Amino acid sequence: DGQDAGPSRMFSCGNFTEGRLWLHSWPQQSWQPMDTHDQWIAFDGREYHLTEPWEGHERFSLVYFTHPAWNETGEVLAPEGRASLEELGFPWPRSEDDIFREELPKPSERREVAR
């Protein structure tokens, strides 16, 4: 989709079969299916990814992605924008709290998809 800036998370649930998330590995030039049914997975949203067709009565997916406005220093918008969000009760992520961090490809193994 070209708008992911890095770390992404996905979870799916419901009464369905198939519907796996296919992830592309740039270094290996291959695709790998990942089952997100009733489990969280972490992936680098800058790599190509897609969801295969599914069958069943219902399928719900929850996807978190990193918006391109977020940069490596953790700053988004202007400092006053961050302060406003914190005042409204939005929790601000900290790198040390990211339980998926080790599951993501190292920067040298990443390739940004076309934007």
N, C-alpha and C positions, 0 to 999 in steps of 0.2 A: 504493500500500500504506500510505501515511500514516506510515511510520516512518523515512523517509529525511530526514536533517537537512541535506542539501546535496550536495556533490560525490559523484558516483558514476562508476564505470568499468565497462565491460563488454567482454568478448571471447568469441567463440564459435568452435568448430571442429568438424570432423567431416564426414561424407558426407551433406549435406542441401542442400535448396534452400528459398528463402523464409526464414521465421523472423527477419525484420528486427525491430529495435527501433523502435517508433513513439514519437516525442517530441512533446509538446504545447508550443507556444509561447504563453504567456499574452499578451504584447504584440501578437502577430500573430493571435491567435485561430485558429491552424491547427495541423495535425499534419504531421510530416515523418518519412518512414521513413529509418532509418539502418542500413546494412549492417555488422554486427559480425563477419561471417565472416572469420576470420584477421586481424582488426585490432582494436585497442583504440579505443574511443570514450569520450569524457568527456561527461557531461551533469549537469544539475542535478536530482537525485533528488526535489526538492520539487515539480517540475512533474509533471503526469500523464504516465505512460509505460506501455507494454504491449508484449508480444511477439506477433507474428502467428503463426498456425499454420505449421508447417514439414512438409516431406516428406523422407524419406530413411531410412537405416538407423540413423544415430546423430547426435546433436547434443549437444555439451557446451558449457556456458556457464560462464564465471567472472565473477562480479559482485562488485565492491567497493562498499560504500556507507558513508556517514557515519552513525553511530548518533546518536540524539537526545541522548545523554548528553554528546557532544562539543560544546563551545561555541566561540565565536569566539576566545577567548584560548588555545585549545589545551589547556585543562584538562579532564580527564575524571575522574570519581570524586573521590577525595580525593588530595592530594599523596602520601600514603603508598601509595595504590593505584598511582599512576604509578611510584613508586620500586620497588615490588615487581615490576611488569611489566618495568621496565628491568633489574632484577637477574636476571630469568629470561631475558633476551636479546631481548625484544621491541623492535624498532626503533621509535623515536618519530618520527612525521612532522614535517617542518619545512616551513613555507610556501614558503621559497625553493627547496626541492627538488621542488616539485610541477610537473612538466612539463606538466600539463594545465590549470593555473590560468587561463591566458589564453583557453582554449576555453570556459570556463563563462560563463554570462550575468552581467552586472554586477548588483550588488545592486538597483539601481533597476529592472531588467528582470525580476526574479524575483517569483514569487507562490507562497506556500506552499500546498500542497494540504491538504485537510482531514485532520485527524489523528483 
